[in-house]
Amino acid sequence: MAIAQSATVHASAVVEEGAVIGEGCVIGPLCVVGAHVVLKERVELKSHVVVTGQTEIGADTVVFSFAVIGEVPQDLKFKGEASRLVIGERNRIREHVTMNTGTEGGGGITCVGDDGLFMAGCHIAHDAQIGNRVIVVNSAAVAGHCVIEDDVIIGGLCGIHQWVRIGHGAIIGALSMVTNDVIPYGLVQGPRGALDGLNLVGLKRRGVARADITALRAAFQMLAQGEGAFMERATRLGEETESAYVQEIVDFILGDTDRSFLTPG
């Protein structure tokens, strides 16, 4: 066990032999930190937090009460093989959040990027790859093997089906069930999630130029109403566009995936 001198560990907390606790960490009352856990600088665990498994939590991340981080996957194929959970810096992980380690079939690692907000009761399953600045709202669930790119917002009580990819800057409205890939900057809403436009609010908040937003709107219309099949429209769009944002959508659509797409209505 290696606990930095500047770390603070409450007398009622349990830190198992082998854990590494970085400078300035704060471990609150009745927390449990497992033997293979690494907490980087200034990580704070509020009361009653469990961090277990081969889990690494990045600097300046705060984990709130009753979260369980790094437990084994909820996957019947998991047979106890070594697997990991790596969480980046400056995340806010709220009450009752669960994040699981990976499985052999998924590469053995679950990754969470930097600057995320994971609201109370949400779940990040085995082998998920979560980007930077992602927001997962209360009681939403991201299933195994999903890829959630940077700046995605997943609304409350959503379910993201296993293996689904959600592209950069997309937004998923509350109560949606998403079973297919979502293009970058897409807006999904409805009980069975449908691609209903672009995340214009998010684009404007990030200061995306008006010309790029106009290009994205035109691209969306072409994907929705252009000639040919969806993949043909995307290929043609890639040949015609000069917008980096539109090209990002094209590359996403033409990339490798095990799922079909939510297509524009």
Residue frames relative to the residue before (quaternion, step in Angstrom):
aa qw qx qy qz dx dy dz
M 1.0000 0.0000 0.0000 0.0000 0.00 0.00 0.00
A 0.0498 -0.7925 0.6078 0.0005 3.57 -0.92 0.95
I 0.0246 0.7932 -0.6041 0.0732 3.55 -0.38 1.26
A 0.4269 -0.7134 0.4942 0.2539 3.56 -0.65 1.14
Q 0.6103 -0.5975 0.3843 0.3506 3.55 -1.08 0.74
S 0.7121 0.4581 -0.2662 0.4607 3.59 1.02 -0.72
A 0.5059 0.6423 -0.4275 0.3857 3.60 1.27 -0.03
T 0.2342 -0.7513 0.6016 0.1371 3.55 -1.22 0.60
V 0.0289 -0.7959 0.6040 -0.0308 3.57 -0.71 1.11
H 0.4108 -0.7164 0.5063 0.2483 3.57 -0.65 1.11
A 0.6069 -0.6080 0.3826 0.3400 3.54 -1.07 0.78
S 0.7032 0.4612 -0.2725 0.4675 3.60 1.10 -0.59
A 0.5353 0.6243 -0.4112 0.3934 3.61 1.24 -0.11
V 0.2742 -0.7329 0.5981 0.1729 3.55 -1.26 0.53
V 0.0065 -0.7695 0.6379 -0.0308 3.57 -0.69 1.13
E 0.3041 -0.8023 0.4881 0.1600 3.55 -0.37 1.25
E 0.6303 -0.5388 0.4112 0.3787 3.53 -1.24 0.59
G 0.7295 0.3860 -0.3113 0.4711 3.56 -0.85 1.02
A 0.5593 0.6037 -0.3924 0.4108 3.59 1.17 -0.43
V 0.2310 -0.7483 0.6071 0.1343 3.56 -1.20 0.64
I 0.0729 -0.8059 0.5868 -0.0288 3.55 -0.59 1.24
G 0.3321 -0.8090 0.4602 0.1532 3.57 -0.48 1.25
E 0.7314 -0.4203 0.3200 0.4313 3.51 -1.39 0.13
G 0.8556 0.1866 -0.1450 0.4606 3.54 -1.06 0.86
C 0.4106 0.7069 -0.4851 0.3106 3.61 1.19 0.20
V 0.1563 -0.7533 0.6308 0.1013 3.53 -1.23 0.58
I 0.0579 -0.7851 0.6167 -0.0077 3.57 -0.71 1.12
G 0.2995 -0.8262 0.4614 0.1214 3.51 -0.41 1.31
P 0.7720 -0.3731 0.2506 0.4494 3.56 -1.34 -0.03
L 0.8807 0.1061 -0.0826 0.4541 3.53 -1.20 0.81
C 0.3776 0.6869 -0.5192 0.3406 3.58 1.10 0.63
V 0.1858 -0.7440 0.6280 0.1328 3.55 -1.31 0.45
V 0.0548 -0.7873 0.6140 -0.0132 3.56 -0.77 1.11
G 0.3744 -0.7841 0.4594 0.1844 3.56 -0.58 1.21
A 0.7134 -0.5097 0.3134 0.3648 3.50 -1.37 0.37
H 0.7554 0.3748 -0.1998 0.4990 3.61 1.12 -0.59
V 0.4549 0.6986 -0.4284 0.3487 3.56 1.27 0.36
V 0.1026 -0.7541 0.6446 0.0732 3.54 -1.16 0.75
L 0.0913 -0.7674 0.6339 0.0294 3.55 -0.79 1.08
K 0.3211 -0.7582 0.5371 0.1831 3.57 -0.64 1.12
E 0.7895 -0.3650 0.2099 0.4466 3.57 -1.32 0.03
R 0.8856 0.0886 -0.0873 0.4475 3.52 -1.19 0.87
V 0.3043 0.7083 -0.5622 0.2994 3.59 1.03 0.67
E 0.1269 -0.7864 0.6010 0.0652 3.56 -1.01 0.84
L 0.1128 -0.7524 0.6467 0.0545 3.53 -0.93 0.99
K 0.3414 -0.7223 0.5635 0.2102 3.57 -0.67 1.09
S 0.7370 -0.4090 0.2645 0.4685 3.62 -1.17 -0.15
H 0.8589 0.2132 -0.1361 0.4454 3.58 -1.33 0.49
V 0.4011 0.6875 -0.5020 0.3382 3.61 1.06 0.68
V 0.1625 -0.7495 0.6323 0.1099 3.57 -1.13 0.76
V 0.0238 0.7507 -0.6595 0.0310 3.55 -0.86 1.05
T 0.0774 0.8185 -0.5541 0.1305 3.55 -0.53 1.21
G 0.6880 0.4801 -0.3439 0.4218 3.57 -1.30 -0.14
Q 0.6317 -0.4759 0.4184 0.4466 3.54 -1.32 -0.29
T 0.1975 0.8124 -0.4978 0.2305 3.50 0.36 1.35
E 0.0899 -0.7679 0.6331 0.0381 3.52 -1.04 0.90
I 0.1058 -0.7880 0.6058 0.0300 3.58 -0.87 1.01
G 0.4163 -0.7599 0.4565 0.2023 3.56 -0.72 1.16
A 0.7327 -0.4738 0.2963 0.3883 3.50 -1.33 0.46
D 0.8628 0.1769 -0.1440 0.4512 3.53 -1.28 0.70
T 0.4305 0.6606 -0.4852 0.3780 3.58 1.17 0.52
V 0.1770 -0.7662 0.6107 0.0935 3.55 -1.10 0.80
V 0.1153 -0.7787 0.6157 0.0351 3.56 -0.89 1.02
F 0.2897 -0.8035 0.5044 0.1269 3.56 -0.62 1.17
S 0.7721 -0.4360 0.2288 0.4016 3.53 -1.33 0.41
F 0.8638 0.1758 -0.1644 0.4426 3.51 -1.26 0.81
A 0.4065 0.6579 -0.5141 0.3711 3.59 1.17 0.42
V 0.1614 -0.7550 0.6286 0.0942 3.57 -1.19 0.68
I 0.0351 -0.8353 0.5428 -0.0803 3.52 -0.31 1.34
G 0.8363 0.2296 -0.1728 0.4669 3.57 -0.83 1.04
E 0.3963 0.6973 -0.5052 0.3185 3.58 1.16 0.39
V 0.6650 -0.5174 0.3588 0.4017 3.56 -1.29 0.36
P 0.6287 -0.5776 0.3688 0.3675 3.60 -1.14 0.59
Q 0.4104 -0.6509 0.5770 0.2738 3.52 -1.30 0.49
D 0.4320 0.6687 -0.4472 0.4077 3.54 0.70 1.19
L 0.4051 -0.7456 0.4758 0.2315 3.58 -0.58 1.14
K 0.6073 0.5542 -0.3599 0.4410 3.60 1.20 -0.35
F 0.5436 0.6217 -0.4016 0.3958 3.58 1.21 -0.33
K 0.1000 -0.8259 0.5549 -0.0036 3.56 -0.71 1.13
G 0.6993 -0.4961 0.2709 0.4375 3.55 1.12 0.58
E 0.3690 0.7390 -0.4906 0.2776 3.59 1.24 0.22
A 0.6012 -0.5608 0.4250 0.3786 3.55 -1.22 0.52
S 0.1511 0.7669 -0.6108 0.1263 3.57 -0.90 0.95
R 0.3293 -0.7854 0.5127 0.1090 3.53 -1.22 0.56
L 0.1537 -0.7070 0.6743 0.1482 3.49 -1.48 0.22
V 0.0343 -0.7915 0.6100 -0.0146 3.57 -0.75 1.08
I 0.0867 -0.7938 0.6018 -0.0137 3.56 -0.68 1.19
G 0.4339 -0.7358 0.4694 0.2235 3.56 -0.87 0.98
E 0.7265 -0.4581 0.3373 0.3854 3.51 -1.36 -0.36
R 0.8666 0.1999 -0.1330 0.4374 3.51 -1.39 0.48
N 0.3572 0.7175 -0.5174 0.3000 3.57 0.99 0.74
R 0.2179 -0.7195 0.6391 0.1627 3.53 -1.31 0.48
I 0.0499 -0.8041 0.5905 -0.0480 3.53 -0.46 1.29
R 0.2165 -0.8504 0.4707 0.0913 3.54 -0.15 1.31
E 0.8049 -0.3536 0.2095 0.4281 3.52 -1.43 0.06
H 0.8689 0.1318 -0.1161 0.4628 3.55 -1.18 0.83
V 0.3723 0.6967 -0.5210 0.3235 3.61 1.13 0.46
T 0.1183 -0.7663 0.6255 0.0872 3.56 -1.16 0.70
M 0.0004 0.7632 -0.6458 0.0216 3.55 -1.06 0.89
N 0.2094 -0.8171 0.5321 0.0733 3.58 -0.73 1.12
T 0.5369 -0.5857 0.4984 0.3469 3.53 -1.30 0.39
G 0.6396 -0.5661 0.3819 0.3530 3.57 -1.31 0.19
T 0.3667 -0.6778 0.5800 0.2641 3.51 -1.40 -0.21
E 0.6584 -0.5042 0.3784 0.4113 3.55 -1.27 0.38
G 0.6857 0.5071 -0.2796 0.4410 3.57 0.97 -0.87
G 0.7390 0.3907 -0.2230 0.5015 3.58 1.21 -0.35
G 0.6831 -0.4834 0.2881 0.4655 3.57 1.24 0.30
G 0.5024 -0.7216 0.3773 0.2907 3.56 1.29 0.00
I 0.7656 0.3189 -0.1910 0.5251 3.59 1.19 0.16
T 0.1901 -0.7120 0.6651 0.1204 3.51 -1.18 0.79
C 0.0944 -0.8188 0.5660 0.0166 3.59 -0.80 1.00
V 0.0713 -0.7555 0.6507 0.0262 3.53 -1.06 0.87
G 0.4144 -0.7486 0.4695 0.2180 3.59 -0.80 1.03
D 0.6983 -0.4556 0.3638 0.4154 3.54 -1.26 -0.54
D 0.8621 0.2410 -0.1277 0.4271 3.54 -1.41 0.32
G 0.3825 0.7290 -0.4845 0.2958 3.59 1.06 0.68
L 0.2091 -0.7239 0.6368 0.1633 3.51 -1.36 0.33
F 0.0438 -0.7909 0.6094 -0.0337 3.55 -0.59 1.20
M 0.2330 -0.8364 0.4854 0.1029 3.53 -0.09 1.36
A 0.7719 -0.4291 0.2211 0.4136 3.52 -1.32 0.48
G 0.8650 0.1983 -0.1492 0.4362 3.51 -1.07 0.89
C 0.5217 0.6340 -0.4455 0.3570 3.63 1.14 0.07
H 0.2883 -0.7693 0.5582 0.1162 3.55 -1.28 0.48
I 0.0988 -0.7496 0.6526 0.0497 3.55 -1.06 0.88
A 0.2507 -0.8255 0.4944 0.1066 3.55 -0.38 1.28
H 0.7699 -0.3949 0.2817 0.4146 3.52 -1.43 0.13
D 0.8663 0.1491 -0.1351 0.4572 3.52 -1.17 0.83
A 0.3982 0.6929 -0.5016 0.3312 3.62 1.19 0.25
Q 0.1949 -0.7487 0.6240 0.1102 3.54 -1.19 0.69
I 0.0582 -0.8273 0.5571 -0.0426 3.55 -0.29 1.33
G 0.3849 -0.7632 0.4795 0.1987 3.58 -0.75 1.05
N 0.6945 -0.4494 0.3681 0.4245 3.53 -1.32 -0.41
R 0.8486 0.1706 -0.1384 0.4813 3.54 -1.25 0.64
V 0.3389 0.7295 -0.5101 0.3047 3.56 1.06 0.76
I 0.1488 -0.7585 0.6283 0.0883 3.55 -1.11 0.80
V 0.0443 -0.7617 0.6464 0.0039 3.55 -0.84 1.04
V 0.2907 -0.8102 0.4914 0.1325 3.55 -0.39 1.30
N 0.7901 -0.3944 0.2106 0.4194 3.53 -1.31 0.43
S 0.8868 0.0640 -0.0755 0.4514 3.53 -1.09 0.97
A 0.4267 0.6512 -0.5033 0.3750 3.59 1.14 0.52
A 0.1962 -0.7854 0.5801 0.0897 3.57 -1.17 0.64
V 0.1529 -0.7569 0.6320 0.0656 3.55 -0.91 1.04
A 0.3145 -0.7981 0.4882 0.1603 3.57 -0.44 1.23
G 0.7524 -0.4283 0.2795 0.4152 3.53 -1.36 0.12
H 0.8529 0.2159 -0.1707 0.4436 3.53 -1.28 0.67
C 0.4291 0.7003 -0.4775 0.3121 3.63 1.18 0.18
V 0.2067 -0.7258 0.6384 0.1512 3.53 -1.30 0.50
I 0.0473 -0.7832 0.6194 -0.0264 3.55 -0.61 1.21
E 0.2580 -0.8126 0.5034 0.1403 3.58 -0.32 1.21
D 0.7622 -0.4033 0.2575 0.4361 3.58 -1.34 0.16
D 0.8679 0.1978 -0.1333 0.4358 3.53 -1.34 0.57
V 0.4021 0.6971 -0.4916 0.3328 3.60 1.12 0.56
I 0.1534 -0.7426 0.6425 0.1103 3.55 -1.19 0.68
I 0.1038 -0.7761 0.6213 0.0304 3.57 -0.83 1.05
G 0.3767 -0.7847 0.4545 0.1892 3.56 -0.45 1.25
G 0.7183 -0.4743 0.3210 0.3951 3.52 -1.34 0.32
L 0.8553 0.1461 -0.1309 0.4796 3.54 -1.17 0.81
C 0.3982 0.6978 -0.4966 0.3285 3.60 1.14 0.52
G 0.1845 -0.7343 0.6356 0.1510 3.51 -1.35 0.39
I 0.1394 -0.7753 0.6127 0.0633 3.57 -0.79 1.04
H 0.4056 -0.7537 0.4734 0.2083 3.57 -0.50 1.27
Q 0.6144 -0.5650 0.3983 0.3802 3.57 -1.13 0.64
W 0.8202 0.2416 -0.2363 0.4617 3.54 -1.23 0.79
V 0.4899 0.6643 -0.4459 0.3463 3.65 1.17 -0.05
R 0.2209 -0.7294 0.6309 0.1452 3.56 -1.21 0.68
I 0.0973 -0.7599 0.6395 0.0636 3.56 -1.03 0.83
G 0.3762 -0.7927 0.4456 0.1776 3.53 -0.52 1.26
H 0.7517 -0.4266 0.3005 0.4033 3.50 -1.37 0.43
G 0.8717 0.1451 -0.1091 0.4551 3.53 -0.99 0.93
A 0.4529 0.6832 -0.4654 0.3338 3.62 1.19 0.18
I 0.1839 -0.7588 0.6121 0.1257 3.55 -1.29 0.39
I 0.1853 -0.7719 0.6040 0.0709 3.55 -0.97 0.98
G 0.3724 -0.7523 0.5013 0.2099 3.57 -0.60 1.15
A 0.6725 -0.5220 0.3531 0.3880 3.54 -1.23 0.56
L 0.8439 0.2282 -0.1833 0.4496 3.53 -1.30 0.65
S 0.4829 0.6639 -0.4425 0.3608 3.61 1.19 0.35
M 0.2192 -0.7138 0.6465 0.1568 3.53 -1.24 0.65
V 0.1236 -0.8207 0.5574 0.0234 3.57 -0.48 1.23
T 0.0801 -0.8404 0.5359 -0.0132 3.56 -0.48 1.24
N 0.7574 0.2791 -0.1729 0.5644 3.60 1.25 -0.16
D 0.6839 -0.5028 0.3419 0.4032 3.55 -1.29 0.40
V 0.2391 -0.7571 0.5968 0.1159 3.55 -1.18 0.74
I 0.4484 -0.7115 0.4724 0.2637 3.59 -0.72 1.06
P 0.6286 -0.5112 0.4084 0.4205 3.62 -1.19 0.39
Y 0.8430 0.1591 -0.1764 0.4826 3.53 -1.12 0.93
G 0.4214 0.7177 -0.4637 0.3037 3.60 1.22 0.25
L 0.2614 -0.7170 0.6243 0.1670 3.53 -1.33 0.50
V 0.0508 -0.8049 0.5908 -0.0217 3.57 -0.60 1.18
Q 0.1627 0.7762 -0.5996 0.1074 3.56 -0.95 0.89
G 0.5597 0.5763 -0.4607 0.3773 3.53 -1.24 0.47
P 0.6543 -0.5482 0.3476 0.3879 3.58 -1.14 0.64
R 0.7214 0.1571 -0.1318 0.6615 3.56 1.14 -0.69
G 0.4287 -0.7924 0.3487 0.2583 3.50 0.09 1.39
A 0.0546 -0.7774 0.6267 -0.0015 3.55 -0.92 1.00
L 0.4676 -0.6593 0.5082 0.2974 3.55 -1.07 0.75
D 0.0482 -0.8662 0.4935 -0.0619 3.53 -0.26 1.34
G 0.8007 -0.1402 0.0864 0.5759 3.57 1.17 0.37
L 0.5759 -0.5517 0.4653 0.3839 3.53 -1.26 -0.59
N 0.5072 -0.6274 0.4974 0.3189 3.55 -1.24 0.50
L 0.0737 -0.8583 0.5074 0.0189 3.56 0.57 1.22
V 0.6146 0.5480 -0.3554 0.4423 3.58 1.01 -0.75
G 0.6744 0.4980 -0.2948 0.4585 3.57 0.90 -0.92
L 0.6359 0.5277 -0.3288 0.4572 3.58 1.00 -0.80
K 0.6783 0.4863 -0.2947 0.4654 3.58 0.91 -0.89
R 0.6317 0.5390 -0.3361 0.4444 3.58 1.00 -0.77
R 0.7077 0.4378 -0.2610 0.4892 3.58 1.07 -0.71
G 0.5331 -0.6810 0.3848 0.3226 3.58 1.24 0.17
V 0.2692 0.7671 -0.5344 0.2313 3.58 1.15 0.57
A 0.5319 -0.6679 0.4243 0.3015 3.57 -0.86 0.99
R 0.6199 -0.5686 0.4005 0.3634 3.55 -1.15 0.73
A 0.6355 0.5413 -0.3375 0.4350 3.60 0.98 -0.80
D 0.6606 0.4943 -0.3101 0.4724 3.57 1.00 -0.78
I 0.6358 0.5120 -0.3338 0.4713 3.59 1.01 -0.74
T 0.6272 0.5242 -0.3325 0.4705 3.58 1.01 -0.75
A 0.6512 0.5099 -0.3087 0.4697 3.58 0.99 -0.84
L 0.6417 0.5169 -0.3207 0.4672 3.58 1.01 -0.77
R 0.6387 0.5214 -0.3274 0.4616 3.58 0.97 -0.81
A 0.6612 0.4954 -0.3052 0.4737 3.57 0.93 -0.88
A 0.6403 0.5224 -0.3255 0.4596 3.58 1.00 -0.78
F 0.6378 0.5274 -0.3284 0.4551 3.56 0.97 -0.83
Q 0.6503 0.5146 -0.3113 0.4641 3.57 0.96 -0.85
M 0.6478 0.5104 -0.3198 0.4665 3.56 0.99 -0.78
L 0.6523 0.5019 -0.3148 0.4728 3.58 0.99 -0.81
A 0.6846 0.4938 -0.2811 0.4566 3.56 1.07 -0.74
Q 0.8532 0.1843 -0.0140 0.4878 3.56 0.82 -1.01
G 0.4644 0.6992 -0.4460 0.3106 3.60 1.20 0.02
E 0.6313 -0.5394 0.4032 0.3847 3.52 -1.31 0.20
G 0.7649 0.3766 -0.2790 0.4419 3.53 -1.23 0.60
A 0.6772 -0.4683 0.3781 0.4233 3.54 -1.37 -0.03
F 0.7141 -0.4727 0.3043 0.4171 3.55 -1.27 0.43
M 0.6822 0.4804 -0.2984 0.4635 3.61 0.84 -0.92
E 0.6272 0.5324 -0.3364 0.4584 3.58 1.05 -0.70
R 0.6349 0.5212 -0.3246 0.4689 3.57 1.02 -0.81
A 0.6593 0.5136 -0.3088 0.4542 3.57 0.96 -0.90
T 0.6447 0.5179 -0.3201 0.4621 3.58 0.96 -0.84
R 0.6667 0.4942 -0.2966 0.4725 3.57 0.93 -0.89
L 0.6181 0.5472 -0.3352 0.4539 3.56 1.06 -0.78
G 0.6572 0.5220 -0.3039 0.4509 3.57 0.98 -0.85
E 0.6539 0.5108 -0.3071 0.4661 3.56 1.12 -0.66
E 0.7471 0.4375 -0.2085 0.4550 3.58 1.12 -0.68
T 0.6734 0.5572 -0.3131 0.3714 3.59 1.01 -0.73
E 0.2128 -0.7379 0.6218 0.1534 3.52 -1.32 0.46
S 0.5504 0.6199 -0.3823 0.4082 3.58 1.30 0.05
A 0.4541 -0.6869 0.4991 0.2702 3.58 -0.86 0.98
Y 0.6271 0.5400 -0.3377 0.4484 3.59 1.08 -0.70
V 0.6613 0.4809 -0.3041 0.4888 3.57 0.95 -0.84
Q 0.6357 0.5274 -0.3349 0.4534 3.58 0.97 -0.78
E 0.5961 0.5608 -0.3585 0.4491 3.59 1.10 -0.65
I 0.6422 0.5048 -0.3154 0.4829 3.59 1.01 -0.80
V 0.6505 0.5207 -0.3170 0.4531 3.59 0.91 -0.93
D 0.6674 0.5011 -0.3045 0.4591 3.59 0.86 -0.95
F 0.6290 0.5347 -0.3280 0.4592 3.57 1.05 -0.79
I 0.6799 0.4945 -0.2925 0.4556 3.59 0.84 -0.97
L 0.7448 0.4136 -0.2195 0.4755 3.58 0.92 -0.90
G 0.5090 0.6570 -0.4108 0.3747 3.58 1.29 -0.03
D 0.6620 -0.4988 0.3808 0.4097 3.54 -1.34 0.19
T 0.1570 0.7727 -0.6040 0.1161 3.57 -0.99 0.85
D 0.3628 -0.7094 0.5596 0.2278 3.53 -1.24 0.52
R 0.6786 0.4590 -0.2793 0.5009 3.58 1.28 -0.02
S 0.4582 -0.5964 0.5502 0.3628 3.52 -1.32 0.15
F 0.5413 -0.6461 0.4460 0.3010 3.60 -1.29 -0.08
L 0.4198 -0.5707 0.6179 0.3409 3.45 -1.37 0.33
T 0.1380 -0.8208 0.5522 0.0475 3.58 -0.54 1.13
P 0.6208 -0.5657 0.3795 0.3881 3.60 -1.09 0.60
G 0.4319 -0.7057 0.5059 0.2438 3.54 -1.01 0.89
